[in-house]
Amino acid sequence: MPRIFGVDIPNNKRVEFALQYIYGIGPARAKIICAECEIPESMRASELNEELVNKIMNSVSKHQYRLEGDLRREIIGNMKRLAAIKSYRGLRHAKGLPVRGQRTSTNARTRKGARKTVGVVSKS
């Protein structure tokens, strides 16, 4: 199991798809990296040797992509900044509600979490 940027990528997948397990590398970037490193499309991650892994690392560092921890820190920093200046988006992030204008009277269950049943309490 090759380890790239602190992430174990799966052996049985093609390199183009295995690279997408690294946070910050999507389909487009994975294709660019594979093309630059001259990795054949049919090659599996288990077939990567040390030389190809180093080529992948050099390609990513050449493009100065932000990956893994740096990218996560940047995104969390952006959300904290929005919350600190009390912008609408920041408040929605802080409350755990949809940020981009979606309705909440119905749906939005992914963002709001499981339904909380509110029952009536009777006097005794």
C-alpha positions as CSV (number, residue, x, y, z in Angstrom):
1,M,0.0,0.0,0.0
2,P,1.8,3.2,-1.2
3,R,1.9,6.1,1.2
4,I,1.7,9.5,-0.4
5,F,1.5,12.7,1.8
6,G,0.7,10.7,4.9
7,V,-2.2,8.9,3.2
8,D,-2.3,5.2,2.5
9,I,-3.8,4.9,-1.0
10,P,-5.6,1.6,-1.9
11,N,-3.6,-1.0,-3.8
12,N,-6.3,-2.5,-6.0
13,K,-7.5,0.8,-7.7
14,R,-6.0,2.5,-10.7
15,V,-3.6,5.3,-9.8
16,E,-5.8,8.0,-11.2
17,F,-8.6,7.0,-8.7
18,A,-6.3,6.1,-5.9
19,L,-4.8,9.6,-5.8
20,Q,-8.3,11.0,-5.2
21,Y,-8.1,9.5,-1.6
22,I,-5.7,12.4,-0.8
23,Y,-7.7,15.3,0.5
24,G,-7.4,18.1,-2.1
25,I,-6.9,16.0,-5.1
26,G,-10.0,15.5,-7.3
27,P,-10.5,13.9,-10.7
28,A,-9.1,16.8,-12.7
29,R,-5.9,17.1,-10.6
30,A,-5.4,13.4,-10.5
31,K,-5.5,13.3,-14.4
32,I,-3.0,16.2,-14.6
33,I,-0.6,14.5,-12.2
34,C,-0.8,11.1,-14.0
35,A,-0.2,12.8,-17.3
36,E,2.8,14.7,-16.0
37,C,4.3,11.6,-14.4
38,E,3.6,9.5,-17.6
39,I,1.7,6.9,-15.6
40,P,-0.3,4.6,-17.9
41,E,-4.1,4.6,-17.4
42,S,-4.3,0.9,-16.6
43,M,-1.6,1.0,-13.9
44,R,-2.7,0.0,-10.4
45,A,-1.4,1.6,-7.2
46,S,0.2,-1.6,-6.1
47,E,2.4,-1.4,-9.2
48,L,3.9,2.0,-8.2
49,N,7.6,1.9,-7.5
50,E,9.6,4.3,-5.4
51,E,10.6,6.3,-8.5
52,L,7.0,6.9,-9.6
53,V,5.9,7.9,-6.1
54,N,8.7,10.5,-6.0
55,K,7.6,11.8,-9.4
56,I,4.1,12.2,-8.1
57,M,5.4,14.0,-5.0
58,N,7.5,16.3,-7.2
59,S,4.6,17.0,-9.5
60,V,2.3,18.1,-6.6
61,S,5.0,20.2,-5.0
62,K,5.8,21.9,-8.4
63,H,2.1,23.0,-8.7
64,Q,2.1,24.0,-5.1
65,Y,-1.3,22.3,-4.4
66,R,-2.6,22.6,-0.9
67,L,-3.4,19.2,0.4
68,E,-4.4,17.3,3.6
69,G,-3.7,19.3,6.8
70,D,-2.9,22.6,5.2
71,L,-6.1,22.6,3.1
72,R,-8.2,21.5,6.1
73,R,-6.7,24.3,8.3
74,E,-7.3,26.9,5.6
75,I,-11.0,25.9,5.1
76,I,-11.6,25.9,8.9
77,G,-9.8,29.2,9.2
78,N,-12.2,30.7,6.5
79,M,-15.2,29.5,8.4
80,K,-13.9,30.9,11.7
81,R,-13.2,34.2,10.0
82,L,-16.8,34.4,8.6
83,A,-18.2,33.5,12.1
84,A,-16.0,36.1,13.8
85,I,-17.2,39.0,11.5
86,K,-20.7,37.7,12.1
87,S,-21.6,37.4,8.4
88,Y,-24.7,35.5,7.4
89,R,-22.7,32.6,6.1
90,G,-20.6,32.5,9.2
91,L,-23.7,32.3,11.5
92,R,-25.2,29.5,9.3
93,H,-21.9,27.5,9.6
94,A,-21.9,28.0,13.4
95,K,-25.5,26.9,13.8
96,G,-25.1,23.9,11.5
97,L,-27.7,25.0,9.0
98,P,-27.5,25.1,5.2
99,V,-25.3,28.0,4.1
100,R,-26.2,28.5,0.4
101,G,-29.8,29.5,0.5
102,Q,-31.5,26.0,0.7
103,R,-34.9,25.7,2.3
104,T,-35.0,24.3,5.9
105,S,-38.7,23.9,6.7
106,T,-38.5,20.6,4.9
107,N,-35.3,18.7,3.9
108,A,-31.8,19.9,5.1
109,R,-31.6,16.7,7.2
110,T,-27.9,16.2,6.3
111,R,-27.0,19.5,7.7
112,K,-29.5,19.7,10.6
113,G,-29.0,16.1,11.7
114,A,-31.6,13.5,12.7
115,R,-35.1,14.7,13.5
116,K,-35.7,15.7,17.1
117,T,-39.3,14.8,18.1
118,V,-41.0,17.5,20.2
119,G,-43.8,16.1,22.3
120,V,-46.5,17.6,24.4
121,V,-46.0,17.3,28.2
122,S,-49.3,16.8,30.0
123,K,-50.0,18.1,33.5
124,S,-50.3,15.4,36.2
